[in-house]
């Protein structure tokens, strides 16, 4: 279930990023911030407040990681933003999955 929800959230994130940057001309890091936040809202949180805070903390860490990858890939390495965004989604999503699996939903 986590994979399905994560895939949906990542698709929404990527689609909105394309829409915001290509159609509306929003700065790529601002577009990333907005699209990730909308994607986060699609992910499931546990009933416990502590787990919800952990979950959203992991999501925001993933967003910061994604923004760092996007910045480094475009500004420092000179790649186009779309393949960098795709790589950022995969890398940040993997990190988020592992943190949520072992920290948020593990024994805390």
C-alpha positions in Angstrom: 0.0 0.0 0.0 2.9 2.4 0.8 4.3 1.9 -2.7 0.9 2.6 -4.3 0.3 5.8 -2.3 4.0 6.8 -2.8 3.7 6.3 -6.5 0.5 8.3 -6.7 2.1 11.1 -4.6 5.2 11.1 -6.7 3.2 11.2 -9.9 1.3 14.2 -8.6 4.5 15.8 -7.4 6.2 15.4 -10.8 3.1 16.4 -12.8 2.6 19.5 -10.8 6.3 20.4 -11.0 6.0 20.2 -14.8 2.9 22.3 -14.8 4.3 24.9 -12.5 7.6 25.3 -14.2 6.6 24.9 -17.8 3.1 26.4 -18.0 3.2 29.0 -15.2 6.9 29.8 -15.3 7.3 29.3 -11.5 11.0 29.2 -10.3 12.0 25.6 -10.2 12.8 25.5 -6.4 9.5 27.2 -5.5 7.7 24.8 -7.8 9.4 21.9 -6.1 8.4 23.2 -2.7 4.7 23.5 -3.7 4.5 20.2 -5.6 6.2 18.2 -2.8 3.8 19.7 -0.2 0.8 18.7 -2.3 2.3 15.2 -2.8 2.8 14.9 1.0 -0.9 15.6 1.6 -1.7 12.4 -0.4 0.4 10.2 1.9 -1.1 8.3 4.8 -0.3 9.2 8.4 -0.8 7.0 11.4 -3.4 7.9 14.0 -0.9 8.6 16.7 0.2 12.2 16.9 3.8 11.2 17.5 3.9 9.1 14.3 2.3 11.9 12.4 5.0 14.3 13.4 7.6 11.8 12.6 6.0 11.1 9.2 5.8 14.8 8.2 9.3 15.3 9.5 10.5 12.6 7.2 8.5 14.1 4.3 10.0 17.5 4.9 13.5 16.0 5.2 12.8 14.3 1.8 11.7 17.7 0.4 14.9 19.3 1.5 16.9 16.5 0.1 15.0 16.8 -3.2 15.6 20.5 -3.3 19.3 20.0 -2.6 19.5 17.4 -5.4 17.6 19.7 -7.8 19.8 22.6 -7.0 23.1 20.7 -7.2 22.0 18.9 -10.4 21.0 22.0 -12.3 23.2 24.8 -10.9 26.4 22.9 -10.0 26.4 20.1 -12.5 24.5 21.8 -15.4 21.9 19.2 -16.1 18.3 20.0 -17.2 15.8 20.2 -14.4 13.4 17.4 -15.6 15.8 14.4 -15.4 17.3 15.8 -12.1 13.8 16.1 -10.7 13.1 12.5 -11.7 16.3 11.4 -10.0 15.4 13.5 -6.9 12.0 11.9 -6.6 13.5 8.4 -6.8 16.4 9.2 -4.3 14.3 11.2 -1.9 11.4 8.7 -2.1 13.8 5.8 -1.3 15.2 7.7 1.7 11.7 8.6 2.9 10.5 5.0 2.5 13.4 3.7 4.6 13.0 6.3 7.3 9.3 5.8 7.5 9.6 2.0 7.5 12.3 1.8 10.3 11.6 5.0 12.3 8.1 6.2 11.8 6.3 2.9 11.6 9.1 0.8 13.3 9.3 0.4 17.1 9.6 3.9 18.5 
